[in-house]
């Protein structure tokens, strides 16, 4: 497996957060039903964190003492526009439906494009269209493979009173970083395989080079 490159994240010291606002927000779920999770904002974020990078916690009823948690990095193209180049939108919808049924916490983290930003992500898409994979494209742009830092996610969980969770993810780096920041992951729960002809190569690259645990079949996804 190729060693991934990561952005330098300072001393990786996690901030100490407290709840700023908690408000019920009715939402429409993918099956057209409704839920009313509580959305939390926080005080104590790093002073240099831009306002468009503020994290949110979306807490569904009865998460329990060992809650299901998804760390979902923002993906405008997938989450909002339904892009088929990634699996972000379907993973978000899947998690919302799961948590509405079973209880759980969605942490929405403002780390577009694995942390490189929206415009850089689109630049990387252009390079990918020439036949290279997502990680090679980032490197050609002199960017890290993955610039995401989950220290704030750990701080959010602590502010909500949790130091042990069940993590909904296919990405081993999320579990590793949370553990480094004092959050025990008692169990990992994989998401479904949301493959299609447009993201098949991308998903296979995540499996081969980043160790994601995605249950891809043989051949091209359909």
KEGU-614555 format. One record per residue (C-alpha): residue number from 0; residue in one letter; x, y, z. Coordinates in nm, 2 decimals. Layout:
REM residues N
NUM  A  X  Y  Z $
...
REM end
This chain:
REM residues 222
0  X  0.00  0.00  0.00 $
1  X  0.14  0.34  -0.09 $
2  X  0.21  0.57  0.20 $
3  X  -0.04  0.86  0.19 $
4  X  0.08  1.21  0.25 $
5  X  -0.10  1.44  0.50 $
6  X  -0.09  1.81  0.55 $
7  X  0.11  1.93  0.85 $
8  X  -0.14  1.99  1.12 $
9  X  0.06  2.18  1.38 $
10  X  0.08  2.01  1.71 $
11  X  -0.25  1.84  1.65 $
12  X  -0.36  1.97  1.99 $
13  X  -0.74  1.94  2.02 $
14  X  -0.93  2.24  2.14 $
15  X  -1.16  2.24  2.45 $
16  X  -1.51  2.32  2.34 $
17  X  -1.84  2.39  2.51 $
18  X  -2.19  2.40  2.36 $
19  X  -2.29  2.74  2.23 $
20  X  -2.64  2.66  2.08 $
21  X  -2.87  2.36  2.07 $
22  X  -3.18  2.39  1.85 $
23  X  -3.42  2.14  1.70 $
24  X  -3.41  2.14  1.32 $
25  X  -3.68  1.94  1.13 $
26  X  -3.53  1.77  0.83 $
27  X  -3.67  1.56  0.54 $
28  X  -3.51  1.22  0.51 $
29  X  -3.43  1.03  0.19 $
30  X  -3.75  0.82  0.22 $
31  X  -3.96  1.14  0.25 $
32  X  -4.02  1.09  0.62 $
33  X  -3.92  1.35  0.87 $
34  X  -3.70  1.38  1.18 $
35  X  -3.62  1.65  1.42 $
36  X  -3.26  1.62  1.54 $
37  X  -3.09  1.87  1.76 $
38  X  -2.82  2.07  1.59 $
39  X  -2.53  2.19  1.81 $
40  X  -2.28  2.47  1.76 $
41  X  -1.98  2.53  1.99 $
42  X  -1.76  2.78  2.17 $
43  X  -1.38  2.75  2.20 $
44  X  -1.30  2.69  1.83 $
45  X  -0.95  2.79  1.73 $
46  X  -0.93  3.17  1.68 $
47  X  -0.79  3.13  1.33 $
48  X  -1.06  2.89  1.21 $
49  X  -1.26  3.06  0.93 $
50  X  -1.63  3.10  0.99 $
51  X  -1.70  2.88  0.69 $
52  X  -1.52  2.59  0.86 $
53  X  -1.73  2.58  1.18 $
54  X  -1.84  2.22  1.26 $
55  X  -2.19  2.11  1.35 $
56  X  -2.32  1.81  1.55 $
57  X  -2.66  1.68  1.44 $
58  X  -2.78  1.46  1.73 $
59  X  -3.08  1.23  1.67 $
60  X  -3.30  1.12  1.96 $
61  X  -3.17  0.86  2.21 $
62  X  -2.81  0.82  2.08 $
63  X  -2.74  0.62  2.40 $
64  X  -2.43  0.59  2.61 $
65  X  -2.23  0.43  2.32 $
66  X  -2.37  0.63  2.02 $
67  X  -2.33  0.56  1.65 $
68  X  -2.13  0.85  1.51 $
69  X  -2.04  0.95  1.16 $
70  X  -1.77  1.20  1.08 $
71  X  -1.89  1.35  0.75 $
72  X  -1.66  1.58  0.57 $
73  X  -1.84  1.84  0.37 $
74  X  -1.88  1.77  0.00 $
75  X  -2.08  2.04  -0.18 $
76  X  -2.08  1.85  -0.51 $
77  X  -2.20  1.53  -0.36 $
78  X  -2.40  1.64  -0.06 $
79  X  -2.59  1.92  -0.24 $
80  X  -2.57  1.85  -0.61 $
81  X  -2.58  1.47  -0.61 $
82  X  -2.25  1.43  -0.79 $
83  X  -2.18  1.07  -0.90 $
84  X  -1.80  1.12  -0.89 $
85  X  -1.79  1.03  -0.53 $
86  X  -2.00  0.84  -0.27 $
87  X  -2.04  1.13  -0.02 $
88  X  -2.40  1.22  -0.09 $
89  X  -2.52  0.86  -0.06 $
90  X  -2.32  0.81  0.26 $
91  X  -2.47  1.12  0.41 $
92  X  -2.82  1.01  0.32 $
93  X  -2.76  0.66  0.46 $
94  X  -2.63  0.80  0.79 $
95  X  -2.92  1.03  0.83 $
96  X  -3.17  0.75  0.77 $
97  X  -2.98  0.52  1.01 $
98  X  -2.96  0.77  1.29 $
99  X  -3.33  0.87  1.25 $
100  X  -3.41  0.50  1.31 $
101  X  -3.15  0.40  1.57 $
102  X  -3.03  0.72  1.72 $
103  X  -2.69  0.86  1.65 $
104  X  -2.47  1.17  1.59 $
105  X  -2.36  1.32  1.26 $
106  X  -2.06  1.55  1.29 $
107  X  -2.06  1.77  0.98 $
108  X  -1.70  1.88  0.93 $
109  X  -1.62  2.16  0.69 $
110  X  -1.33  1.99  0.51 $
111  X  -1.42  2.00  0.15 $
112  X  -1.22  1.78  -0.09 $
113  X  -1.04  1.59  0.18 $
114  X  -0.94  1.92  0.32 $
115  X  -0.79  2.08  0.00 $
116  X  -1.10  2.31  -0.07 $
117  X  -1.36  2.32  -0.33 $
118  X  -1.17  2.49  -0.61 $
119  X  -0.87  2.26  -0.57 $
120  X  -1.10  1.96  -0.57 $
121  X  -1.24  2.08  -0.91 $
122  X  -0.88  2.13  -1.04 $
123  X  -0.81  1.77  -0.93 $
124  X  -1.11  1.65  -1.12 $
125  X  -0.97  1.80  -1.44 $
126  X  -0.65  1.60  -1.38 $
127  X  -0.84  1.29  -1.30 $
128  X  -1.02  1.31  -1.63 $
129  X  -0.68  1.26  -1.80 $
130  X  -0.67  0.91  -1.64 $
131  X  -0.48  0.96  -1.31 $
132  X  -0.63  0.88  -0.97 $
133  X  -0.74  1.11  -0.70 $
134  X  -0.42  1.09  -0.50 $
135  X  -0.19  1.14  -0.80 $
136  X  -0.40  1.45  -0.90 $
137  X  -0.36  1.60  -0.55 $
138  X  0.02  1.55  -0.57 $
139  X  0.04  1.71  -0.92 $
140  X  -0.12  2.02  -0.76 $
141  X  0.14  2.00  -0.48 $
142  X  -0.13  1.92  -0.23 $
143  X  -0.15  1.64  0.03 $
144  X  -0.34  1.32  -0.03 $
145  X  -0.56  1.39  0.27 $
146  X  -0.55  1.72  0.47 $
147  X  -0.83  1.64  0.71 $
148  X  -0.78  1.67  1.08 $
149  X  -1.03  1.51  1.32 $
150  X  -0.91  1.68  1.63 $
151  X  -1.21  1.91  1.63 $
152  X  -1.44  1.61  1.59 $
153  X  -1.29  1.46  1.90 $
154  X  -1.34  1.79  2.08 $
155  X  -1.70  1.81  1.97 $
156  X  -1.77  1.46  2.10 $
157  X  -1.61  1.55  2.44 $
158  X  -1.82  1.87  2.46 $
159  X  -2.13  1.65  2.41 $
160  X  -2.01  1.42  2.69 $
161  X  -1.88  1.12  2.49 $
162  X  -1.54  0.96  2.51 $
163  X  -1.64  0.62  2.36 $
164  X  -1.84  0.57  2.04 $
165  X  -1.93  0.33  1.76 $
166  X  -1.79  0.49  1.45 $
167  X  -1.97  0.46  1.11 $
168  X  -1.69  0.46  0.86 $
169  X  -1.49  0.27  0.60 $
170  X  -1.18  0.49  0.67 $
171  X  -0.92  0.37  0.92 $
172  X  -0.77  0.71  0.95 $
173  X  -1.08  0.85  1.12 $
174  X  -1.05  0.58  1.39 $
175  X  -0.68  0.64  1.43 $
176  X  -0.71  1.01  1.47 $
177  X  -1.00  0.99  1.71 $
178  X  -0.80  0.75  1.92 $
179  X  -0.50  0.98  1.92 $
180  X  -0.73  1.25  2.06 $
181  X  -0.87  1.04  2.34 $
182  X  -1.19  0.91  2.19 $
183  X  -1.22  0.53  2.21 $
184  X  -1.38  0.36  1.92 $
185  X  -1.55  0.05  2.05 $
186  X  -1.67  -0.06  1.71 $
187  X  -1.66  0.04  1.35 $
188  X  -1.97  0.01  1.14 $
189  X  -1.91  0.02  0.77 $
190  X  -2.13  0.22  0.53 $
191  X  -2.28  0.06  0.23 $
192  X  -2.11  0.04  -0.11 $
193  X  -2.24  0.32  -0.31 $
194  X  -2.06  0.24  -0.64 $
195  X  -2.16  0.35  -0.99 $
196  X  -1.98  0.37  -1.32 $
197  X  -1.86  0.73  -1.25 $
198  X  -1.70  0.66  -0.91 $
199  X  -1.58  0.30  -0.94 $
200  X  -1.22  0.39  -1.01 $
201  X  -1.22  0.65  -0.73 $
202  X  -1.36  0.39  -0.48 $
203  X  -1.11  0.13  -0.58 $
204  X  -0.83  0.38  -0.54 $
205  X  -0.95  0.45  -0.18 $
206  X  -0.94  0.08  -0.11 $
207  X  -0.60  0.02  -0.27 $
208  X  -0.41  0.32  -0.15 $
209  X  -0.59  0.45  0.17 $
210  X  -0.71  0.12  0.31 $
211  X  -1.08  0.20  0.31 $
212  X  -1.29  -0.10  0.39 $
213  X  -1.54  -0.08  0.10 $
214  X  -1.71  -0.41  -0.01 $
215  X  -1.65  -0.36  -0.38 $
216  X  -1.72  -0.65  -0.61 $
217  X  -1.52  -0.76  -0.91 $
218  X  -1.55  -0.57  -1.24 $
219  X  -1.71  -0.23  -1.30 $
220  X  -1.97  -0.11  -1.06 $
221  X  -2.32  -0.05  -1.19 $
REM end
